[in-house]
Amino acid sequence: MFHYFENLVDPYVSYPEEDRPPTELWPFLKAYSEPFRRVFFWTAVLSVVVAATEIGLIYYMGRIVDLLGGEPAQVWDTYGTEFIVLALFILLIRPALHVLDVLLLNNAVLPNFGTLIRWRSHKHVLRQSVGWFENDFAGRISNRIMQTPPAAGEVVFQVFDAISFSLAYMIGAAILLMAADPRLLVPLLAWFALYALLINWTVRRVGPASKAASDARSTVTGRVVDSYTNIHSVKMFAHHDSELAYARDAIEHTRQTFQTEMRIYTIMDAVLVTLNGLLIVGVVGWAIYLWMQGQASVGVVAAATALTLRLNAMTGWIMWALTTFFRQLGVVAEGMETIAQPIDLVDVPGAKQLDLREGRIELCNLDAPLRTAGWRVGPD
């Protein structure tokens, strides 16, 4: 089973090589994602199905609370078959859907997507001229080749594991509350508007901050690797202290950029806890008020409570997933500064393939310049 999913996409599949790859982020990712279109489609479908299943279970828990209000024997006689079917669904179908979703994401997409990007990026960079390599740190080039594929893989993972799931879940939650009582939508929508503002505030800042931190880390890697690569020169000319100062400047800049990034997350967490408190009090409190007025059943209160607590647990994960998504996009954008650079040293249009039939080295007339200068060449 693992073998089947792991081989759904060949990361080394042939592709048209471009001397000038896309320099914009989304066209760049789209070009690399082309072999995964079919797998991405089914992964997105299963993510939505899994989210709908979880919403359905919460709805049914509220229904069970209402059904258990009657006599036990009568409830079993009337709904026993329904309960058995539900139990079989939970034990068999729900795990099967989840396993398929995980197999596609963890085994078909993530290992192959990162491998494809690393292979094509390395292949592209190797086509650059010697002068291109001399104008950059070898450590920074290799760091970008190594860190961009896992960052791109994390972007894909968050799209299907968190973003599509959470969107489907929130839409399902709104439908569930509206079906129970449309008035329960009021606190949910108010909370969602504030939550959207927090997301907008966070992602607008975390992307640039992440790119700056990633670029700073690459600079540190470049300077450190450059020192190790030229260690003979460092020791020979006693540049130990200057190399340390050179590296410390980059390390300190990395620390400062990382501190800036972490401040964003701290503010986000503080505001998110407050918003989640408003969500719980608003939805659950409103549901209890409706029940006290005789306008909602106990099952509605139970479903609203379960749904709200589930959303409360998910919001931190969703926010972290979104910030991770944009943070990793920043890493990919930083890596593109190397990976997406055009190949400037190319063959002229219509150049023929080199037809090499044999190899031979000839040294001719080596003494001609010496004779011209008046030197005697040869034995006395």
N, C-alpha and C positions, 0 to 999 in steps of 0.2 A: 504493500500500500504506500509506504513512504517513497519507494523507488518510483512509483507511477507519478506522484505529485512532484517529486524533485526533478523529474525530467519532462515536465509539461512545457518548459521553455529552455531552449539551448542558449546559454549566455555567449557562446562563441559563434553564433550564427553569422553567416556572411552578411555584409551591409555595404552600401555605397559610401566610401570614404569621402569626406569633404575637406578641402583645403581651408575653407572658412566656415566653421561650425556656427550655430546660432549663438549670439552673445547675450540675448535676453533670457531671463531665468525660465519662464514657462515654455517657450519654444525649445530651449535646451533640454528640459525634462521630458517634453513631449517626444523629441527625437529619440531619446534613450528608452522611452517607454513603449515604443512601437511594437516590439515583439510580445509585449505583455497585455495587449488590448483585450483579448478574449478572457484571460485570467483575471484582469482587473474588473471586467464586467461582472463575472460570476462572484467575485469576492465582495463587490458592492451589494449585489442582490442578497447574498447570504447574510451580510452585516445588517441589512434592513430587516430581513426575516427574523433574525435572532432578536433584534430590538422589539419587533412586533410581538414575538412570543413572550418576552418578559412583561410587556404591557398587558398582554392577554392574561397572564397568570395573576397579576395584581388585580385585574378586573374580576377574575373568577374567585379570588380569595374573598372579595367583598360579597360576591354572590353566595358563597358557602356560609358566610356569617349570617346572612339573611335566611338561608334555607334551614340552618340549625335551630331556628326559633320554634319549630314544630316538635311533635312527638318523635323520638328517635326511630321507633319501628316504622312509623308512617313515612318519615323522611327517607329511610333506607329503601322501603318498598317503592317509593316514587322515583327517587333519584340515585338508587344504588348503581344501576348500569352506567349512568352518566359519570358517577364518581370513579368507577373502574376504568372507563375510557380515559378520563383525565389522568388517572394514575399511570396508565400505560403510556400515555403521551409524554408525561414527565419523565418516566423511566427509560423510554426507548427513542421516541422521535426527537425530543428536545436535545438530548446528548448527541444524537446523530447530526443534527443541524449544526450544533456548536463545534463538533469535531471536524466536519467538512469546512466550516469557516476557518478554523485554526489551521487545518492542513493546507488550504490554499494560501493563507497569509504567511504562515511560518515556514512552510516547506517548499511551496511553489514560487512565491514572490521574493521573500527577503534574501535567501542565499543567492539566488540567480540574478536579482536586480543589482545588488552590490557588485557581484562578480562581473556582470556585463559592463557596468560603468567603469570599474577599475581596469578591465581589459582594454576597452576602447579608448579610455583616457591615456593609458600607458602607450598604446599603439600610436595615438595621435602625437603625444609629446615626443616620442622617439623619432618622429619624422622632422622635428625641428632641426635647424642648423646648429653647428657647433657654437657659433656666435651667440645664438639665442640662449644656450645654456650658460655661456660665460657671463651673461648680463644678469644672472640671478643666482641666488643661493641654491646649491644642490639640495640642502636640507629642506628649504621651503618648498621646492618643487615636489620632492618626494612626500612631504607632509600633506600637501594638497591632494596628491594622487591617492594617498592612503585615507585621509579623513573625509573626502567628498563622497565616496561610495556608501559608507555606513550612514552618513548624514542624509543622503538621498533615500536610502532604505528606511530610515526613521520617518522621513516625510511620508512615504507611501504607507508605512505601518500606521501612523497616526490618522491618515485620511480614512483608512478602512476600519481600523480597530476602534477609533474614538470619535472622529468627526462625523462620519456617516451614521454610526451607531447612535451617537448622542442626538443628532438632528432627528432621526427617526423616532427615538425615544421621547423627545420633547413634544414632537407633533402628536405622537400617540398619547402622551400624558394629557395634552390639551383636549384631544378627542374624548378620552375617558372621562375627564372631569366635566366636559360639556354634556356628555351623555348622562352622567349622574345628576348634575344640576348646573345649568349654564352660568349661574352666579358664581360658582367656584372658579370660573375662568378669570374673574376680575383680579383677585390677588396674584394668581399665577402670571397673568399678562403683565401686571405692574412689576412683579419681580423680574420677569424676563426682560423687560425694557431696561431696568437698572443693570441687570446682568450683561446685556448686550453693550451698554455703555462702558462697563468695566472691561469687557473683552476688547472693545475698540481702543480704549486707553492703553491697555497692556500691549496688544500686538503692534500698535504704532510705535512703541518704544523698544520692545524686546528685539525686533528684527534688526534695526541699526546697532543696538547695543551688542547683540550676538555677533554680528558681522565684525564689529570693531574688536571684540574679544577674540574671535577666531583668527583675525588677521594678526593680532598681537601674539597669539600662541605660535602662529606660523613663523613670525619674525624671530621669536626665541629659538625655535627649532633650527631655523636657518643659521643663526649666529653660533649656536652651540655646535651644530654639526660642522660648520665651517672652521671653527677652532680646532675640533678634533681632526678634521681632514688635513689641516695645515699645521699639525702639532710640531713637526720638525722646525718649521720656520718660527713658530711661537717660542720654542725653547732656544733655538739658535740665537735669536735677536732679543731674548729676555723680555718678551712682551706679555708675560704672565699677568701682571697687574692691569695692563691696558685691556687685555681680553676679558678679565673679570669685570672691569668697569663697563665695558661694551655690552657684556651679557646682562649685568645688573640693571642697566637702563631699560633693556627690553623686558626683563622679568618684572621690574617694578611697573612698567606700563601695562603689562598683562594683568597684574594684580589690581590696578586701578580700574581697568576696563571691566574686569570680573566683578569688582565691588559695585560698579554702576549697574551692571546687569542684575545682581542679587538684590539691590535696593528696589528694583521694579517688582520682583517676586514678593518681597516682604510687604510692600504696600498692597499688592494684589491680594495676598492671603488675608491681611487685616480687613480689607473691605469685603472680601468674599464671606468671611465668617459672619459679619453683620448682616449681609444680604440674606444668607441662609437662615438666620434667626427670623428675619421678616417673612421669609417664605413659609417656615413652619407655623409661626403664629398666625399668619394671614390665612393660609389654606385650611389648616386643621381647626383653628379657632372659628373660622366661618362655617365649616362643616358642622361643628358642634352646635353653633348657634342655630343653624337650619334644623338640626335634629331636635333641639329644645323647642323649636317652633312647630314641630311635627311635619316639617317639609322635606325631611331627608331620613332615610332608614339608617340603622346601625351599620349595615353593610357599606353604605356610601361613606360614612365616617371612617370605617376601617380601611376601605380602598383609598380614600383621600389621604389618610395618615400614612399608609404603607407607601403610596406613591411619593408623598412629600419627603419622607425619610430617605427613600431611595434616591430622589433628586438631590437631597442634601448631601448624601454620600458621593454622588456622581459629580457634583459641580466642581469640587476641587480637582478631581481627575480630568474632567473636561477642560478646565482652565489650564491645568498643567499640560494636557495633551496639545491644546492650541498654542501655548507658549513654546512647547517643545517643537511643534510643527514650524513655527516661524523662526525659532532659534536655529533649527537645522537648515531651514531655507537660507538663513544668513551664512551658514557654513558652506552650503553649496554655492551661493553667490560668490563667496570669497575664493572658493576653489576654482570657479569658472575663470577667474582672472589669469589662471595658468592653463587650465584644460581647454578653454575655448579660444585661446589665441590662434590667429590664422597662421598657416604655413606660408611663409613669404618666399622661401627658396624652393621653387618648383621648376619642373621641366617647361621648356617653351612649347607652345601649342603644336601638335603634330610630331613631337619628338619620337624617334624610332627606338625600339627596344635595343639594348646593347647586345650585339651578337658576338659573344666571346667564344672563340673556337679553341684557343690554346693559350697558355701562359708562358711568357718568356721575358727576361730582363736582359737588355744589352747596354753595355757601357762603351761608348765610342768617342774617340778623339779627346780623351781626357788630358793629353799632353799638349793640345793645340794652344791653349792660353799661355802655357809656360814657354813654348817655342816662340810665340809672338813677343813675349816679354824679354827674349834673349837668353833664356835659361837653356842649359844643356840637359837633355833628357835621354836617359838610357845609360848603359854601362860605359865606363871610360875606355 
